[in-house]
Amino acid sequence: MHISEMFRLVRGTGHILDVLDVLHRDQVALSIHDGAFSAMDLTARHPRTGELLSTVKFMVQTLAAAGELQRDLQRELTYDGLRAAEAKGSEGGRRPAVPTAKTDTVHASYLEGRSIAVLARDHGVSRGAIRTAVADLLPDHTAIEEDSPAPELPVTLDMPGKVADFLRTSALDDVERAAPDQGVTVRRGQGYTLRVSAVPAVHRGLLARCQPLDGSHGAPAVPAQRKARREYENRVSTLGAPA
C-alpha cells in the first residue's frame, strides 16, 4: 500500500496502532512517501512476540499525537480568523464576479434590454455571473424562491468513538469527511465521543457508511461496535425522515 503521508490513512492516535496491526495481520506492506513517518520502518516487530517494537510504538504514538495537535491548532486558528472577520463585518465566501459597485449599472443595462451575453462580454465575466447579478430581475426568480425548500440547518450530535474510528478509515466524500474532522472530542472514561455538527443529510449518510459495524458477508460483528452504531442510529433517528 502506497500513501503520500500517514494522515491520509489515519486521523489520530486513537486507532493508528490498530491499523498497523491489521496491515501486519493481512501481510500488507506499507510505503509512506512524505512526512515524518516516511523515514521509519513501521514493520519492525519483535522476533518472538511478533509485537511492534517498543521504540517504534513510542515514535508512532509521539508523531501521531504531534500531527493531531497540529491539525487541532490549525482548525482553532481558522475558526478564530473567521470570528474576527465576522466581527469586522466580513460575510466570507467567494467574492461576486460582478463587483457591488457595478451591480446597479448591470441592472440598468439589463432593464434597457441588453442581453446577458452582451453584458457578460462588456464586463469581461461569464454569463452565469451576470445571471447571478440580475437574479432578482429574472422572470422566474419569484417562482424559484417560492418552490425551493428551506435549507437544512446543521445539527450537533454525539457520535460514539468506535463509530468515529471506523468512519475515519472509510471512503467518504469531501463533505462527509469534513464533518468528523471538524468534530470536538469529548473524553468519557476509557473512551470518547465526537461532537459532530452537520446537516441531517450528512448525519444520515455517515450512519449508512458505518452499516458494516453490524456485521456483513460472513464477518461477525463486534458487540461493542454494533452497540456504538445503534447509539448513533438512535440519535440520527431523532432528526426525523428526510423531506
Stockholm file with secondary structure:
# STOCKHOLM 1.0

chainA/1-243         MHISEMFRLVRGTGHILDVLDVLHRDQVALSIHDGAFSAMDLTARHPRTGELLSTVKFMVQTLAAAGELQRDLQRELTYDGLRAAEAKGSEGGRRPAVPTAKTDTVHASYLEGRSIAVLARDHGVSRGAIRTAVADLLPDHTAIEEDSPAPELPVTLDMPGKVADFLRTSALDDVERAAPDQGVTVRRGQGYTLRVSAVPAVHRGLLARCQPLDGSHGAPAVPAQRKARREYENRVSTLGAPA
#=GR chainA/1-243 SS CEESSGGGTCCSTTSHHHHHHHHHHTTCCCEECSSGGGGSCTTCBCTTTCCBCHHHHHHHHHHHHHHHHHHHHHHHHHHHHHHHHHHTTCCCSCCCSSCHHHHHHHHHHHHTTCCHHHHHHHHTSCHHHHHHHTGGGSTTHHHHHHHSCCCCCCEEEEEEHHHHHHHHTSCCCHHHHHHHHTCEEEEETTEEEEEEEECHHHHHHHHHHTGGGGCBTTBCCCHHHHHHHHHHHHHHHTTCCCC
#=GC SS_cons         CEESSGGGTCCSTTSHHHHHHHHHHTTCCCEECSSGGGGSCTTCBCTTTCCBCHHHHHHHHHHHHHHHHHHHHHHHHHHHHHHHHHHTTCCCSCCCSSCHHHHHHHHHHHHTTCCHHHHHHHHTSCHHHHHHHTGGGSTTHHHHHHHSCCCCCCEEEEEEHHHHHHHHTSCCCHHHHHHHHTCEEEEETTEEEEEEEECHHHHHHHHHHTGGGGCBTTBCCCHHHHHHHHHHHHHHHTTCCCC
//
